[in-house]
Amino acid sequence: MDQDEYVIFAELDGACFEQIVASLQGRFARLQFGRQGDDWIWLEHRHGRMEIDTFYSTWLELKGRRRDYGLAREVLACLQPAWIEHIFQPPRVDVTR
């Protein structure tokens, strides 16, 4: 498997955007977010960026490179189970890239 391939790790409830941001702000120092027609959250890390957004879905999609699986698990561990709609096992290829 190509570890640089972009994948979708999970789908989150977009109605919980503010709660998700608040939960992640307490854990990740390099976080940006906004609401400009779509909701988006960027988590910067040493290898790049993990993204949570509604750019191509009605759900908030947690996505990044396949090699960031461990970080995706950390992100999901910060969230309330009710905010998580679906975790893809294995992660789904992000065909928008």
C-alpha positions as CSV (number, residue, x, y, z in Angstrom):
1,M,0.0,0.0,0.0
2,D,1.2,3.5,-0.8
3,Q,1.7,5.2,2.5
4,D,1.5,8.7,0.8
5,E,-2.0,7.9,-0.6
6,Y,-4.7,10.2,0.8
7,V,-7.4,8.3,2.6
8,I,-10.6,9.0,4.7
9,F,-10.3,7.5,8.1
10,A,-13.7,8.4,9.5
11,E,-16.9,10.4,9.1
12,L,-18.0,12.7,11.9
13,D,-21.3,14.5,12.8
14,G,-21.1,18.0,11.3
15,A,-23.6,19.3,13.8
16,C,-21.0,18.7,16.5
17,F,-18.4,21.0,14.8
18,E,-17.9,23.4,17.7
19,Q,-17.6,20.5,20.2
20,I,-15.1,18.8,18.0
21,V,-13.0,21.9,17.7
22,A,-13.1,22.5,21.5
23,S,-12.0,18.9,22.2
24,L,-9.1,19.1,19.7
25,Q,-7.9,22.5,20.8
26,G,-7.1,21.0,24.2
27,R,-5.0,18.3,22.7
28,F,-3.3,19.8,19.5
29,A,-1.4,23.0,19.6
30,R,-1.2,23.6,15.8
31,L,-4.9,23.7,14.9
32,Q,-6.7,25.9,12.5
33,F,-10.4,25.9,11.8
34,G,-13.2,27.9,10.1
35,R,-16.6,28.0,8.6
36,Q,-16.8,29.4,5.1
37,G,-19.6,27.7,3.4
38,D,-18.0,24.4,4.5
39,D,-16.6,23.5,7.9
40,W,-12.9,22.7,8.1
41,I,-10.3,21.9,10.7
42,W,-6.6,21.4,10.0
43,L,-4.2,19.7,12.4
44,E,-0.6,20.5,11.4
45,H,2.0,17.9,12.4
46,R,5.6,17.1,11.5
47,H,4.8,15.1,8.3
48,G,2.1,17.5,7.0
49,R,-1.5,18.0,7.8
50,M,-4.5,16.0,9.0
51,E,-7.8,17.4,7.7
52,I,-11.4,17.3,8.9
53,D,-13.8,19.0,6.5
54,T,-17.1,18.9,4.6
55,F,-15.6,19.9,1.2
56,Y,-16.9,16.8,-0.6
57,S,-19.4,15.3,1.9
58,T,-22.3,16.2,4.1
59,W,-20.3,14.6,6.9
60,L,-17.1,15.9,8.4
61,E,-14.5,13.6,6.9
62,L,-11.3,12.9,8.8
63,K,-8.6,12.5,6.2
64,G,-4.9,12.5,5.6
65,R,-2.1,10.3,4.3
66,R,-2.4,6.6,4.9
67,R,0.9,6.8,7.0
68,D,-0.9,9.1,9.5
69,Y,-3.2,6.3,10.7
70,G,-1.7,6.6,14.2
71,L,-2.5,10.3,14.4
72,A,-6.0,9.6,13.1
73,R,-6.5,7.2,16.0
74,E,-5.3,9.9,18.4
75,V,-7.8,12.4,16.9
76,L,-10.7,9.9,17.2
77,A,-9.7,9.1,20.8
78,C,-10.3,12.8,21.7
79,L,-13.8,12.7,20.4
80,Q,-17.1,11.6,22.1
81,P,-18.3,8.3,20.5
82,A,-21.6,10.0,19.6
83,W,-19.8,12.5,17.3
84,I,-18.3,9.6,15.2
85,E,-20.6,8.4,12.5
86,H,-18.4,5.8,10.9
87,I,-14.8,4.6,11.1
88,F,-13.5,3.1,7.9
89,Q,-11.5,-0.2,8.4
90,P,-9.4,-0.1,6.3
91,P,-9.4,3.6,5.5
92,R,-11.2,4.5,2.3
93,V,-9.2,6.0,-0.6
94,D,-9.9,9.8,-1.0
95,V,-10.7,9.9,-4.7
96,T,-10.9,13.7,-4.7
97,R,-7.1,13.9,-4.6
